[in-house]
């Protein structure tokens, strides 16, 4: 948490996050052009933001793209702000009230657990329901197999799709059609990639949600910070995340 607060304390770094909020997946050159400081200074600020987990980078050919990662801000929200929040106030403190024109969203979080336990938490229906708004995901988890998402407290199916790549306990790639509302159903299939990497006694989990159309409904991806915060909370403490909306479909 200290690294997050330190990173957010500087106005230039907040400005960089605002730029990535405005348009995700930018290169260093694109970001540099928007600030009256040197390229080296922008690189230093980005490095601090990346160290704090607020920025995630991905290589696309010869370019290095920078993505805003709201999960650390979600964790701050859950720890200190959520008990004061009104129901459904799941915004991210002004940095993310609405994400506009996304094509690809990248979320990253560190969890003190093993790859095997993390994989189980992603694929076991009962465990999944503890942090995924009360929803269960069922499948036989083989390449090419189908999966379904639902919950006893839901008015109907919540999602369905295909497991494109299954490599336990390292990588899971899925094509999903969201079904919890007519608006998200009309968006059609999108792709979700789960990547697990062991780092010391912890795991780095990176979730990439892409193949989103320009201007896609933010209900498709806006819940990821809460889901990943709940996953971390449950694996590290055994407790449920109870911020407003986090157990939307639970029957408990």
URTATA-V489202 format. One record per backbone hydrogen bond with DSSP energy under -0.5 kcal/mol. CO is the residue of the C=O (numbers start at 1). NH is the residue of the N-H. Records with the same first field share a line. If there is no record, write none. Layout:
CO->NH + NH
This chain:
1->5
2->6
3->7
4->8
5->9
7->10
10->14
11->15
12->16
13->17
14->18
15->19
16->20
17->21
18->22
19->23
21->100
26->66
27->31
28->32
29->33
31->34
32->35
35->37
38->42
39->43
40->44
41->45
42->46
43->47
44->48
45->49
46->50
47->51
48->52
49->54 + 55
50->53
54->69
56->67
58->65
60->63
63->60 + 65
65->58
66->25 + 26
67->56
68->70
70->74
71->75
72->76
73->77
74->78
75->79
76->80 + 81
77->81 + 82
81->84 + 85
82->85
86->89
88->90
92->95
96->92
98->100
103->211 + 212
105->209
107->207
109->205
111->113 + 203
114->118
115->119
116->120
117->121
118->122
119->123
120->124
123->125
124->128
125->129
126->130
127->130
128->131 + 132
129->134
132->135
133->249
136->138 + 150
138->148
142->145
145->163
146->140
147->161
148->138
149->158 + 159
150->136
151->154
158->179 + 180
159->149
160->177
161->147
162->164 + 175
163->144
165->173
167->170 + 171
170->196
171->167
172->194
173->164 + 165
174->176 + 192
175->162
176->178 + 190
177->160
181->185
182->186
184->187
185->188
190->176
191->210
192->174
193->195 + 208
194->172
195->206
197->204
199->202
202->199
203->111 + 205
204->197 + 206
205->109
206->195 + 208
207->107 + 209
208->193 + 210
209->105
210->191
213->216
217->220
218->221 + 222
221->224
223->227
224->228
225->229
226->230
227->231
228->232
229->233
230->234
231->235
232->236
233->237 + 238 + 239
234->238
243->246
245->248
246->133
247->250
249->153
